[in-house]
C-alpha cells in the first residue's frame, strides 16, 4: 500500500476520518427520518420539535466539514417546507 512515511500517515488519518464521517452521516439520516415520520403522522408539534433538532444538527455537521453549507441548507429547506405544509 503506502510506501512513504507521509503516505502511511495519510492512510491512518483516512481510516479515522472515514469512521467519524460514518457516525455523522448515520445520525443525519436518523434525524431526518424522525422529521419525515412526524410529517407522515401529521403531528405538527412533534414535527416542529424534530425539525428544530434536525436543523441544529445539520448545521453542526457543516461546521465539522461533513456536509457542505448548500447541502445542509437544501435539506433543511425541503424538510421545513414539508413541516409547514402540515
PDB file of N, CA, C and O in Angstrom:
ATOM      1  N   UNK A   1       0.844  -1.185   0.000  1.00  0.00           N
ATOM      2  CA  UNK A   1       0.000   0.000   0.000  1.00  0.00           C
ATOM      3  C   UNK A   1       0.890   1.250   0.000  1.00  0.00           C
ATOM      4  O   UNK A   1       1.466   1.606  -1.028  1.00  0.00           O
ATOM      5  N   UNK A   2       0.999   1.910   1.153  1.00  0.00           N
ATOM      6  CA  UNK A   2       1.759   3.154   1.221  1.00  0.00           C
ATOM      7  C   UNK A   2       3.254   2.855   1.326  1.00  0.00           C
ATOM      8  O   UNK A   2       3.669   1.996   2.104  1.00  0.00           O
ATOM      9  N   UNK A   3       4.046   3.560   0.548  1.00  0.00           N
ATOM     10  CA  UNK A   3       5.488   3.325   0.517  1.00  0.00           C
ATOM     11  C   UNK A   3       6.289   4.396   1.246  1.00  0.00           C
ATOM     12  O   UNK A   3       7.458   4.177   1.566  1.00  0.00           O
ATOM     13  N   UNK A   4       5.690   5.536   1.512  1.00  0.00           N
ATOM     14  CA  UNK A   4       6.388   6.624   2.184  1.00  0.00           C
ATOM     15  C   UNK A   4       5.771   6.853   3.553  1.00  0.00           C
ATOM     16  O   UNK A   4       4.619   6.504   3.810  1.00  0.00           O
ATOM     17  N   UNK A   5       6.570   7.447   4.417  1.00  0.00           N
ATOM     18  CA  UNK A   5       6.096   7.719   5.778  1.00  0.00           C
ATOM     19  C   UNK A   5       4.864   8.626   5.765  1.00  0.00           C
ATOM     20  O   UNK A   5       3.914   8.401   6.515  1.00  0.00           O
ATOM     21  N   UNK A   6       4.885   9.642   4.918  1.00  0.00           N
ATOM     22  CA  UNK A   6       3.756  10.565   4.855  1.00  0.00           C
ATOM     23  C   UNK A   6       2.509   9.875   4.311  1.00  0.00           C
ATOM     24  O   UNK A   6       1.395  10.170   4.744  1.00  0.00           O
ATOM     25  N   UNK A   7       2.693   8.960   3.367  1.00  0.00           N
ATOM     26  CA  UNK A   7       1.552   8.228   2.814  1.00  0.00           C
ATOM     27  C   UNK A   7       0.960   7.278   3.841  1.00  0.00           C
ATOM     28  O   UNK A   7      -0.254   7.078   3.883  1.00  0.00           O
ATOM     29  N   UNK A   8       1.820   6.692   4.671  1.00  0.00           N
ATOM     30  CA  UNK A   8       1.330   5.818   5.752  1.00  0.00           C
ATOM     31  C   UNK A   8       0.498   6.608   6.756  1.00  0.00           C
ATOM     32  O   UNK A   8      -0.529   6.133   7.241  1.00  0.00           O
ATOM     33  N   UNK A   9       0.954   7.814   7.058  1.00  0.00           N
ATOM     34  CA  UNK A   9       0.207   8.666   7.986  1.00  0.00           C
ATOM     35  C   UNK A   9      -1.142   9.065   7.379  1.00  0.00           C
ATOM     36  O   UNK A   9      -2.160   9.037   8.070  1.00  0.00           O
ATOM     37  N   UNK A  10      -1.157   9.433   6.104  1.00  0.00           N
ATOM     38  CA  UNK A  10      -2.420   9.800   5.451  1.00  0.00           C
ATOM     39  C   UNK A  10      -3.393   8.625   5.464  1.00  0.00           C
ATOM     40  O   UNK A  10      -4.597   8.817   5.635  1.00  0.00           O
ATOM     41  N   UNK A  11      -2.878   7.412   5.284  1.00  0.00           N
ATOM     42  CA  UNK A  11      -3.735   6.226   5.308  1.00  0.00           C
ATOM     43  C   UNK A  11      -4.349   6.043   6.692  1.00  0.00           C
ATOM     44  O   UNK A  11      -5.531   5.716   6.805  1.00  0.00           O
ATOM     45  N   UNK A  12      -3.566   6.250   7.737  1.00  0.00           N
ATOM     46  CA  UNK A  12      -4.099   6.150   9.113  1.00  0.00           C
ATOM     47  C   UNK A  12      -5.149   7.228   9.365  1.00  0.00           C
ATOM     48  O   UNK A  12      -6.196   6.957   9.953  1.00  0.00           O
ATOM     49  N   UNK A  13      -4.866   8.451   8.919  1.00  0.00           N
ATOM     50  CA  UNK A  13      -5.802   9.554   9.126  1.00  0.00           C
ATOM     51  C   UNK A  13      -7.106   9.330   8.368  1.00  0.00           C
ATOM     52  O   UNK A  13      -8.180   9.689   8.850  1.00  0.00           O
ATOM     53  N   UNK A  14      -7.010   8.740   7.192  1.00  0.00           N
ATOM     54  CA  UNK A  14      -8.202   8.464   6.388  1.00  0.00           C
ATOM     55  C   UNK A  14      -9.120   7.480   7.091  1.00  0.00           C
ATOM     56  O   UNK A  14     -10.342   7.630   7.052  1.00  0.00           O
ATOM     57  N   UNK A  15      -8.543   6.479   7.731  1.00  0.00           N
ATOM     58  CA  UNK A  15      -9.341   5.490   8.464  1.00  0.00           C
ATOM     59  C   UNK A  15     -10.129   6.165   9.584  1.00  0.00           C
ATOM     60  O   UNK A  15     -11.319   5.901   9.756  1.00  0.00           O
ATOM     61  N   UNK A  16      -9.472   7.027  10.335  1.00  0.00           N
ATOM     62  CA  UNK A  16     -10.118   7.730  11.446  1.00  0.00           C
ATOM     63  C   UNK A  16     -11.216   8.657  10.927  1.00  0.00           C
ATOM     64  O   UNK A  16     -12.320   8.693  11.469  1.00  0.00           O
ATOM     65  N   UNK A  17     -10.899   9.399   9.879  1.00  0.00           N
ATOM     66  CA  UNK A  17     -11.863  10.356   9.320  1.00  0.00           C
ATOM     67  C   UNK A  17     -13.082   9.649   8.742  1.00  0.00           C
ATOM     68  O   UNK A  17     -14.208  10.122   8.900  1.00  0.00           O
ATOM     69  N   UNK A  18     -12.863   8.515   8.070  1.00  0.00           N
ATOM     70  CA  UNK A  18     -13.959   7.754   7.488  1.00  0.00           C
ATOM     71  C   UNK A  18     -14.902   7.252   8.568  1.00  0.00           C
ATOM     72  O   UNK A  18     -16.122   7.316   8.417  1.00  0.00           O
ATOM     73  N   UNK A  19     -14.335   6.754   9.653  1.00  0.00           N
ATOM     74  CA  UNK A  19     -15.157   6.259  10.767  1.00  0.00           C
ATOM     75  C   UNK A  19     -15.975   7.388  11.386  1.00  0.00           C
ATOM     76  O   UNK A  19     -17.149   7.204  11.707  1.00  0.00           O
ATOM     77  N   UNK A  20     -15.360   8.552  11.552  1.00  0.00           N
ATOM     78  CA  UNK A  20     -16.052   9.700  12.126  1.00  0.00           C
ATOM     79  C   UNK A  20     -17.187  10.160  11.216  1.00  0.00           C
ATOM     80  O   UNK A  20     -18.289  10.446  11.686  1.00  0.00           O
ATOM     81  N   UNK A  21     -16.914  10.231   9.902  1.00  0.00           N
ATOM     82  CA  UNK A  21     -17.944  10.653   8.946  1.00  0.00           C
ATOM     83  C   UNK A  21     -19.097   9.662   8.893  1.00  0.00           C
ATOM     84  O   UNK A  21     -20.246  10.061   8.703  1.00  0.00           O
ATOM     85  N   UNK A  22     -18.804   8.371   9.057  1.00  0.00           N
ATOM     86  CA  UNK A  22     -19.862   7.362   9.058  1.00  0.00           C
ATOM     87  C   UNK A  22     -20.822   7.621  10.222  1.00  0.00           C
ATOM     88  O   UNK A  22     -22.037   7.508  10.064  1.00  0.00           O
ATOM     89  N   UNK A  23     -20.278   7.966  11.384  1.00  0.00           N
ATOM     90  CA  UNK A  23     -21.108   8.286  12.546  1.00  0.00           C
ATOM     91  C   UNK A  23     -22.004   9.486  12.258  1.00  0.00           C
ATOM     92  O   UNK A  23     -23.206   9.444  12.521  1.00  0.00           O
ATOM     93  N   UNK A  24     -21.420  10.555  11.720  1.00  0.00           N
ATOM     94  CA  UNK A  24     -22.191  11.767  11.434  1.00  0.00           C
ATOM     95  C   UNK A  24     -23.284  11.508  10.402  1.00  0.00           C
ATOM     96  O   UNK A  24     -24.420  11.952  10.571  1.00  0.00           O
ATOM     97  N   UNK A  25     -22.940  10.786   9.327  1.00  0.00           N
ATOM     98  CA  UNK A  25     -23.911  10.568   8.258  1.00  0.00           C
ATOM     99  C   UNK A  25     -25.054   9.669   8.708  1.00  0.00           C
ATOM    100  O   UNK A  25     -26.192   9.859   8.280  1.00  0.00           O
ATOM    101  N   UNK A  26     -24.769   8.698   9.558  1.00  0.00           N
ATOM    102  CA  UNK A  26     -25.835   7.860  10.106  1.00  0.00           C
ATOM    103  C   UNK A  26     -26.765   8.699  10.964  1.00  0.00           C
ATOM    104  O   UNK A  26     -27.985   8.549  10.894  1.00  0.00           O
ATOM    105  N   UNK A  27     -26.196   9.578  11.767  1.00  0.00           N
ATOM    106  CA  UNK A  27     -27.003  10.443  12.626  1.00  0.00           C
ATOM    107  C   UNK A  27     -27.849  11.406  11.790  1.00  0.00           C
ATOM    108  O   UNK A  27     -28.990  11.701  12.147  1.00  0.00           O
ATOM    109  N   UNK A  28     -27.296  11.891  10.685  1.00  0.00           N
ATOM    110  CA  UNK A  28     -28.056  12.771   9.784  1.00  0.00           C
ATOM    111  C   UNK A  28     -29.285  12.035   9.262  1.00  0.00           C
ATOM    112  O   UNK A  28     -30.383  12.590   9.238  1.00  0.00           O
ATOM    113  N   UNK A  29     -29.098  10.784   8.846  1.00  0.00           N
ATOM    114  CA  UNK A  29     -30.219  10.000   8.332  1.00  0.00           C
ATOM    115  C   UNK A  29     -31.279   9.785   9.407  1.00  0.00           C
ATOM    116  O   UNK A  29     -32.474   9.880   9.128  1.00  0.00           O
ATOM    117  N   UNK A  30     -30.849   9.497  10.635  1.00  0.00           N
ATOM    118  CA  UNK A  30     -31.803   9.246  11.714  1.00  0.00           C
ATOM    119  C   UNK A  30     -32.583  10.502  12.088  1.00  0.00           C
ATOM    120  O   UNK A  30     -33.790  10.437  12.320  1.00  0.00           O
ATOM    121  N   UNK A  31     -31.910  11.627  12.147  1.00  0.00           N
ATOM    122  CA  UNK A  31     -32.567  12.891  12.492  1.00  0.00           C
ATOM    123  C   UNK A  31     -33.559  13.281  11.405  1.00  0.00           C
ATOM    124  O   UNK A  31     -34.659  13.751  11.695  1.00  0.00           O
ATOM    125  N   UNK A  32     -33.157  13.083  10.141  1.00  0.00           N
ATOM    126  CA  UNK A  32     -34.042  13.388   9.025  1.00  0.00           C
ATOM    127  C   UNK A  32     -35.253  12.465   9.026  1.00  0.00           C
ATOM    128  O   UNK A  32     -36.375  12.900   8.768  1.00  0.00           O
ATOM    129  N   UNK A  33     -35.018  11.188   9.317  1.00  0.00           N
ATOM    130  CA  UNK A  33     -36.108  10.220   9.337  1.00  0.00           C
ATOM    131  C   UNK A  33     -37.121  10.547  10.429  1.00  0.00           C
ATOM    132  O   UNK A  33     -38.318  10.319  10.254  1.00  0.00           O
ATOM    133  N   UNK A  34     -36.648  11.082  11.559  1.00  0.00           N
ATOM    134  CA  UNK A  34     -37.556  11.469  12.639  1.00  0.00           C
ATOM    135  C   UNK A  34     -38.515  12.564  12.171  1.00  0.00           C
ATOM    136  O   UNK A  34     -39.700  12.538  12.501  1.00  0.00           O
ATOM    137  N   UNK A  35     -38.006  13.511  11.412  1.00  0.00           N
ATOM    138  CA  UNK A  35     -38.850  14.589  10.885  1.00  0.00           C
ATOM    139  C   UNK A  35     -39.855  14.034   9.877  1.00  0.00           C
ATOM    140  O   UNK A  35     -41.037  14.375   9.919  1.00  0.00           O
ATOM    141  N   UNK A  36     -39.382  13.182   8.977  1.00  0.00           N
ATOM    142  CA  UNK A  36     -40.260  12.613   7.943  1.00  0.00           C
ATOM    143  C   UNK A  36     -41.363  11.769   8.584  1.00  0.00           C
ATOM    144  O   UNK A  36     -42.515  11.824   8.153  1.00  0.00           O
ATOM    145  N   UNK A  37     -41.018  10.994   9.608  1.00  0.00           N
ATOM    146  CA  UNK A  37     -42.009  10.173  10.306  1.00  0.00           C
ATOM    147  C   UNK A  37     -43.069  11.040  10.972  1.00  0.00           C
ATOM    148  O   UNK A  37     -44.257  10.720  10.932  1.00  0.00           O
ATOM    149  N   UNK A  38     -42.634  12.141  11.586  1.00  0.00           N
ATOM    150  CA  UNK A  38     -43.588  13.052  12.219  1.00  0.00           C
ATOM    151  C   UNK A  38     -44.482  13.718  11.180  1.00  0.00           C
ATOM    152  O   UNK A  38     -45.662  13.956  11.439  1.00  0.00           O
ATOM    153  N   UNK A  39     -43.934  14.016  10.016  1.00  0.00           N
ATOM    154  CA  UNK A  39     -44.724  14.621   8.941  1.00  0.00           C
ATOM    155  C   UNK A  39     -45.770  13.631   8.438  1.00  0.00           C
ATOM    156  O   UNK A  39     -46.926  13.994   8.221  1.00  0.00           O
ATOM    157  N   UNK A  40     -45.356  12.381   8.257  1.00  0.00           N
ATOM    158  CA  UNK A  40     -46.279  11.360   7.763  1.00  0.00           C
ATOM    159  C   UNK A  40     -47.421  11.083   8.739  1.00  0.00           C
ATOM    160  O   UNK A  40     -48.534  10.750   8.330  1.00  0.00           O
ATOM    161  N   UNK A  41     -47.131  11.227  10.041  1.00  0.00           N
ATOM    162  CA  UNK A  41     -48.184  11.016  11.033  1.00  0.00           C
ATOM    163  C   UNK A  41     -49.019  12.287  11.235  1.00  0.00           C
ATOM    164  O   UNK A  41     -49.964  12.292  12.023  1.00  0.00           O
ATOM    165  N   UNK A  42     -48.670  13.356  10.525  1.00  0.00           N
ATOM    166  CA  UNK A  42     -49.384  14.641  10.572  1.00  0.00           C
ATOM    167  C   UNK A  42     -49.430  15.232  11.976  1.00  0.00           C
ATOM    168  O   UNK A  42     -50.420  15.850  12.367  1.00  0.00           O
ATOM    169  N   UNK A  43     -48.358  15.037  12.723  1.00  0.00           N
ATOM    170  CA  UNK A  43     -48.251  15.569  14.086  1.00  0.00           C
ATOM    171  C   UNK A  43     -47.390  16.828  14.044  1.00  0.00           C
ATOM    172  O   UNK A  43     -46.162  16.748  14.015  1.00  0.00           O
ATOM    173  N   UNK A  44     -48.038  17.985  14.040  1.00  0.00           N
ATOM    174  CA  UNK A  44     -47.348  19.264  13.870  1.00  0.00           C
ATOM    175  C   UNK A  44     -46.346  19.541  14.999  1.00  0.00           C
ATOM    176  O   UNK A  44     -45.232  19.998  14.743  1.00  0.00           O
ATOM    177  N   UNK A  45     -46.747  19.262  16.254  1.00  0.00           N
ATOM    178  CA  UNK A  45     -45.866  19.552  17.389  1.00  0.00           C
ATOM    179  C   UNK A  45     -44.599  18.707  17.351  1.00  0.00           C
ATOM    180  O   UNK A  45     -43.493  19.223  17.513  1.00  0.00           O
ATOM    181  N   UNK A  46     -44.767  17.416  17.136  1.00  0.00           N
ATOM    182  CA  UNK A  46     -43.610  16.522  17.072  1.00  0.00           C
ATOM    183  C   UNK A  46     -42.715  16.878  15.887  1.00  0.00           C
ATOM    184  O   UNK A  46     -41.489  16.852  15.997  1.00  0.00           O
ATOM    185  N   UNK A  47     -43.328  17.206  14.769  1.00  0.00           N
ATOM    186  CA  UNK A  47     -42.563  17.570  13.575  1.00  0.00           C
ATOM    187  C   UNK A  47     -41.765  18.848  13.813  1.00  0.00           C
ATOM    188  O   UNK A  47     -40.627  18.966  13.359  1.00  0.00           O
ATOM    189  N   UNK A  48     -42.351  19.790  14.514  1.00  0.00           N
ATOM    190  CA  UNK A  48     -41.653  21.052  14.792  1.00  0.00           C
ATOM    191  C   UNK A  48     -40.446  20.829  15.686  1.00  0.00           C
ATOM    192  O   UNK A  48     -39.374  21.386  15.446  1.00  0.00           O
ATOM    193  N   UNK A  49     -40.622  20.008  16.721  1.00  0.00           N
ATOM    194  CA  UNK A  49     -39.503  19.710  17.635  1.00  0.00           C
ATOM    195  C   UNK A  49     -38.412  18.940  16.898  1.00  0.00           C
ATOM    196  O   UNK A  49     -37.228  19.242  17.046  1.00  0.00           O
ATOM    197  N   UNK A  50     -38.809  17.943  16.103  1.00  0.00           N
ATOM    198  CA  UNK A  50     -37.837  17.156  15.344  1.00  0.00           C
ATOM    199  C   UNK A  50     -37.121  18.026  14.314  1.00  0.00           C
ATOM    200  O   UNK A  50     -35.931  17.840  14.060  1.00  0.00           O
ATOM    201  N   UNK A  51     -37.838  18.965  13.728  1.00  0.00           N
ATOM    202  CA  UNK A  51     -37.245  19.857  12.736  1.00  0.00           C
ATOM    203  C   UNK A  51     -36.200  20.760  13.372  1.00  0.00           C
ATOM    204  O   UNK A  51     -35.152  21.022  12.780  1.00  0.00           O
ATOM    205  N   UNK A  52     -36.483  21.231  14.565  1.00  0.00           N
ATOM    206  CA  UNK A  52     -35.524  22.082  15.274  1.00  0.00           C
ATOM    207  C   UNK A  52     -34.230  21.318  15.548  1.00  0.00           C
ATOM    208  O   UNK A  52     -33.135  21.858  15.391  1.00  0.00           O
ATOM    209  N   UNK A  53     -34.367  20.059  15.959  1.00  0.00           N
ATOM    210  CA  UNK A  53     -33.195  19.214  16.207  1.00  0.00           C
ATOM    211  C   UNK A  53     -32.431  18.950  14.917  1.00  0.00           C
ATOM    212  O   UNK A  53     -31.202  19.017  14.889  1.00  0.00           O
ATOM    213  N   UNK A  54     -33.164  18.650  13.851  1.00  0.00           N
ATOM    214  CA  UNK A  54     -32.531  18.363  12.557  1.00  0.00           C
ATOM    215  C   UNK A  54     -31.783  19.579  12.030  1.00  0.00           C
ATOM    216  O   UNK A  54     -30.660  19.457  11.540  1.00  0.00           O
ATOM    217  N   UNK A  55     -32.398  20.742  12.131  1.00  0.00           N
ATOM    218  CA  UNK A  55     -31.778  21.979  11.665  1.00  0.00           C
ATOM    219  C   UNK A  55     -30.459  22.217  12.393  1.00  0.00           C
ATOM    220  O   UNK A  55     -29.437  22.510  11.773  1.00  0.00           O
ATOM    221  N   UNK A  56     -30.498  22.087  13.693  1.00  0.00           N
ATOM    222  CA  UNK A  56     -29.303  22.311  14.506  1.00  0.00           C
ATOM    223  C   UNK A  56     -28.214  21.303  14.149  1.00  0.00           C
ATOM    224  O   UNK A  56     -27.051  21.677  13.997  1.00  0.00           O
ATOM    225  N   UNK A  57     -28.581  20.036  14.014  1.00  0.00           N
ATOM    226  CA  UNK A  57     -27.583  19.006  13.764  1.00  0.00           C
ATOM    227  C   UNK A  57     -26.995  19.105  12.360  1.00  0.00           C
ATOM    228  O   UNK A  57     -25.795  18.900  12.180  1.00  0.00           O
ATOM    229  N   UNK A  58     -27.818  19.416  11.371  1.00  0.00           N
ATOM    230  CA  UNK A  58     -27.302  19.536  10.008  1.00  0.00           C
ATOM    231  C   UNK A  58     -26.286  20.680   9.901  1.00  0.00           C
ATOM    232  O   UNK A  58     -25.262  20.543   9.231  1.00  0.00           O
ATOM    233  N   UNK A  59     -26.567  21.788  10.552  1.00  0.00           N
ATOM    234  CA  UNK A  59     -25.620  22.897  10.524  1.00  0.00           C
ATOM    235  C   UNK A  59     -24.385  22.605  11.379  1.00  0.00           C
ATOM    236  O   UNK A  59     -23.305  23.131  11.111  1.00  0.00           O
ATOM    237  N   UNK A  60     -24.541  21.781  12.390  1.00  0.00           N
ATOM    238  CA  UNK A  60     -23.393  21.326  13.178  1.00  0.00           C
ATOM    239  C   UNK A  60     -22.455  20.510  12.287  1.00  0.00           C
ATOM    240  O   UNK A  60     -21.235  20.642  12.374  1.00  0.00           O
ATOM    241  N   UNK A  61     -23.030  19.672  11.436  1.00  0.00           N
ATOM    242  CA  UNK A  61     -22.232  18.853  10.525  1.00  0.00           C
ATOM    243  C   UNK A  61     -21.496  19.714   9.502  1.00  0.00           C
ATOM    244  O   UNK A  61     -20.417  19.345   9.039  1.00  0.00           O
ATOM    245  N   UNK A  62     -22.071  20.850   9.153  1.00  0.00           N
ATOM    246  CA  UNK A  62     -21.382  21.777   8.253  1.00  0.00           C
ATOM    247  C   UNK A  62     -20.125  22.300   8.927  1.00  0.00           C
ATOM    248  O   UNK A  62     -19.071  22.383   8.298  1.00  0.00           O
ATOM    249  N   UNK A  63     -20.228  22.651  10.189  1.00  0.00           N
ATOM    250  CA  UNK A  63     -19.064  23.180  10.900  1.00  0.00           C
ATOM    251  C   UNK A  63     -17.980  22.130  11.072  1.00  0.00           C
ATOM    252  O   UNK A  63     -16.806  22.471  11.211  1.00  0.00           O
ATOM    253  N   UNK A  64     -18.360  20.855  11.065  1.00  0.00           N
ATOM    254  CA  UNK A  64     -17.388  19.767  11.193  1.00  0.00           C
ATOM    255  C   UNK A  64     -16.822  19.335   9.841  1.00  0.00           C
ATOM    256  O   UNK A  64     -15.891  18.531   9.789  1.00  0.00           O
ATOM    257  N   UNK A  65     -17.378  19.867   8.744  1.00  0.00           N
ATOM    258  CA  UNK A  65     -16.869  19.545   7.425  1.00  0.00           C
ATOM    259  C   UNK A  65     -17.450  18.282   6.821  1.00  0.00           C
ATOM    260  O   UNK A  65     -16.942  17.786   5.815  1.00  0.00           O
ATOM    261  N   UNK A  66     -18.507  17.753   7.421  1.00  0.00           N
ATOM    262  CA  UNK A  66     -19.134  16.538   6.908  1.00  0.00           C
ATOM    263  C   UNK A  66     -20.045  16.865   5.729  1.00  0.00           C
ATOM    264  O   UNK A  66     -20.091  16.121   4.749  1.00  0.00           O
ATOM    265  N   UNK A  67     -20.767  17.976   5.825  1.00  0.00           N
ATOM    266  CA  UNK A  67     -21.652  18.439   4.753  1.00  0.00           C
ATOM    267  C   UNK A  67     -21.197  19.810   4.282  1.00  0.00           C
ATOM    268  O   UNK A  67     -20.576  20.572   5.023  1.00  0.00           O
ATOM    269  N   UNK A  68     -21.524  20.100   3.030  1.00  0.00           N
ATOM    270  CA  UNK A  68     -21.310  21.459   2.542  1.00  0.00           C
ATOM    271  C   UNK A  68     -22.485  22.318   2.986  1.00  0.00           C
ATOM    272  O   UNK A  68     -23.569  21.811   3.275  1.00  0.00           O
ATOM    273  N   UNK A  69     -22.252  23.627   3.036  1.00  0.00           N
ATOM    274  CA  UNK A  69     -23.272  24.554   3.507  1.00  0.00           C
ATOM    275  C   UNK A  69     -24.537  24.490   2.662  1.00  0.00           C
ATOM    276  O   UNK A  69     -25.642  24.487   3.205  1.00  0.00           O
ATOM    277  N   UNK A  70     -24.391  24.438   1.360  1.00  0.00           N
ATOM    278  CA  UNK A  70     -25.543  24.393   0.471  1.00  0.00           C
ATOM    279  C   UNK A  70     -26.352  23.115   0.612  1.00  0.00           C
ATOM    280  O   UNK A  70     -27.578  23.134   0.511  1.00  0.00           O
ATOM    281  N   UNK A  71     -25.660  22.000   0.847  1.00  0.00           N
ATOM    282  CA  UNK A  71     -26.345  20.720   1.025  1.00  0.00           C
ATOM    283  C   UNK A  71     -27.210  20.754   2.275  1.00  0.00           C
ATOM    284  O   UNK A  71     -28.367  20.337   2.251  1.00  0.00           O
ATOM    285  N   UNK A  72     -26.645  21.251   3.360  1.00  0.00           N
ATOM    286  CA  UNK A  72     -27.403  21.342   4.607  1.00  0.00           C
ATOM    287  C   UNK A  72     -28.582  22.297   4.441  1.00  0.00           C
ATOM    288  O   UNK A  72     -29.684  22.004   4.906  1.00  0.00           O
ATOM    289  N   UNK A  73     -28.365  23.420   3.792  1.00  0.00           N
ATOM    290  CA  UNK A  73     -29.436  24.395   3.582  1.00  0.00           C
ATOM    291  C   UNK A  73     -30.562  23.797   2.750  1.00  0.00           C
ATOM    292  O   UNK A  73     -31.737  24.028   3.034  1.00  0.00           O
ATOM    293  N   UNK A  74     -30.206  23.024   1.716  1.00  0.00           N
ATOM    294  CA  UNK A  74     -31.208  22.393   0.865  1.00  0.00           C
ATOM    295  C   UNK A  74     -32.030  21.371   1.648  1.00  0.00           C
ATOM    296  O   UNK A  74     -33.254  21.333   1.527  1.00  0.00           O
ATOM    297  N   UNK A  75     -31.364  20.551   2.444  1.00  0.00           N
ATOM    298  CA  UNK A  75     -32.073  19.542   3.241  1.00  0.00           C
ATOM    299  C   UNK A  75     -33.010  20.199   4.249  1.00  0.00           C
ATOM    300  O   UNK A  75     -34.158  19.783   4.404  1.00  0.00           O
ATOM    301  N   UNK A  76     -32.512  21.232   4.933  1.00  0.00           N
ATOM    302  CA  UNK A  76     -33.331  21.941   5.918  1.00  0.00           C
ATOM    303  C   UNK A  76     -34.525  22.595   5.236  1.00  0.00           C
ATOM    304  O   UNK A  76     -35.643  22.542   5.749  1.00  0.00           O
ATOM    305  N   UNK A  77     -34.291  23.208   4.086  1.00  0.00           N
ATOM    306  CA  UNK A  77     -35.362  23.890   3.372  1.00  0.00           C
ATOM    307  C   UNK A  77     -36.470  22.928   2.961  1.00  0.00           C
ATOM    308  O   UNK A  77     -37.652  23.229   3.124  1.00  0.00           O
ATOM    309  N   UNK A  78     -36.087  21.778   2.429  1.00  0.00           N
ATOM    310  CA  UNK A  78     -37.086  20.804   1.985  1.00  0.00           C
ATOM    311  C   UNK A  78     -37.865  20.233   3.161  1.00  0.00           C
ATOM    312  O   UNK A  78     -39.078  20.045   3.071  1.00  0.00           O
ATOM    313  N   UNK A  79     -37.178  19.957   4.257  1.00  0.00           N
ATOM    314  CA  UNK A  79     -37.851  19.449   5.437  1.00  0.00           C
ATOM    315  C   UNK A  79     -38.808  20.502   6.016  1.00  0.00           C
ATOM    316  O   UNK A  79     -39.939  20.185   6.384  1.00  0.00           O
ATOM    317  N   UNK A  80     -38.343  21.755   6.091  1.00  0.00           N
ATOM    318  CA  UNK A  80     -39.155  22.816   6.665  1.00  0.00           C
ATOM    319  C   UNK A  80     -40.403  23.073   5.821  1.00  0.00           C
ATOM    320  O   UNK A  80     -41.479  23.332   6.360  1.00  0.00           O
ATOM    321  N   UNK A  81     -40.258  23.003   4.510  1.00  0.00           N
ATOM    322  CA  UNK A  81     -41.410  23.176   3.621  1.00  0.00           C
ATOM    323  C   UNK A  81     -42.441  22.093   3.882  1.00  0.00           C
ATOM    324  O   UNK A  81     -43.642  22.366   3.894  1.00  0.00           O
ATOM    325  N   UNK A  82     -41.985  20.869   4.090  1.00  0.00           N
ATOM    326  CA  UNK A  82     -42.904  19.753   4.363  1.00  0.00           C
ATOM    327  C   UNK A  82     -43.572  19.916   5.717  1.00  0.00           C
ATOM    328  O   UNK A  82     -44.754  19.609   5.866  1.00  0.00           O
ATOM    329  N   UNK A  83     -42.825  20.399   6.711  1.00  0.00           N
ATOM    330  CA  UNK A  83     -43.400  20.627   8.040  1.00  0.00           C
ATOM    331  C   UNK A  83     -44.451  21.726   7.974  1.00  0.00           C
ATOM    332  O   UNK A  83     -45.512  21.609   8.587  1.00  0.00           O
ATOM    333  N   UNK A  84     -44.167  22.778   7.244  1.00  0.00           N
ATOM    334  CA  UNK A  84     -45.118  23.894   7.130  1.00  0.00           C
ATOM    335  C   UNK A  84     -46.399  23.494   6.403  1.00  0.00           C
ATOM    336  O   UNK A  84     -47.451  24.102   6.603  1.00  0.00           O
ATOM    337  N   UNK A  85     -46.303  22.466   5.558  1.00  0.00           N
ATOM    338  CA  UNK A  85     -47.460  22.039   4.783  1.00  0.00           C
ATOM    339  C   UNK A  85     -48.465  21.219   5.615  1.00  0.00           C
ATOM    340  O   UNK A  85     -49.582  20.960   5.166  1.00  0.00           O
ATOM    341  N   UNK A  86     -48.061  20.818   6.817  1.00  0.00           N
ATOM    342  CA  UNK A  86     -48.981  20.025   7.672  1.00  0.00           C
ATOM    343  C   UNK A  86     -50.166  20.867   8.080  1.00  0.00           C
ATOM    344  O   UNK A  86     -51.047  20.388   8.794  1.00  0.00           O
TER     345      UNK A  86
END
